Amino acid sequence: MDKLSLFILLTGIAVMLQAAILAAMYVAMRKSSARMEALATEVKTKILPAVEQGQAILTDLRPKLQVIAENLEETTTAVRYQIKRMDATVNNAVDRARLQVIRADELLSRTLDRVEQTSDMVHKTVISPVRQLSGLMQGITVALEFLLSRRRNGGRREERRPVPQDEMFI
């Protein structure tokens, strides 16, 4: 066989082999296509009704969810308003309490100052003169005792008896 015949023979075999591969690919594609069609049919029969039902549920729930969202927004707004009012009330109460504490402190300070002033005034106007008067009275009493004791004894000097204060001093 010459070279040309050999080349033609090999080319023919290669073409036949390619035709067999293409035929096998065609059969495999047909089987895959049949499986894909069966799967698509199954998806249409099983999954699409569930998706449609889910869409229907979402369509039914949408107004309810919208109402819930609106109610939640209103509630949040009301809660914020109430918290602001409560904060203002608490701040007002704290400020008033602070003011009352300051007033009570000032009142107590003024009262203690007046008590101290009154005590000083009483000491100056009553106690000091009473002490002075008491000292004067003791002096007069001692002088009278001295004079009276001289007259009784006839001018004799008598030893002086200790005064109770003198006894305490010793």
Secondary structure, 3 states (H helix, E strand, C coil): CCHHHHHHHHHHHHHHHHHHHHHHHHHHHHHHHHHHHHHHHHHHHHHHHHHHHHHHHHHHHHHHHHHHHHHHHHHHHHHHHHHHHHHHHHHHHHHHHHHHHHHHHHHHHHHHHHHHHHHHHHHHHHHHHHHHHHHHHHHHHHHHHHHHHHHHCCCCCCCCCCCHHHHHHC
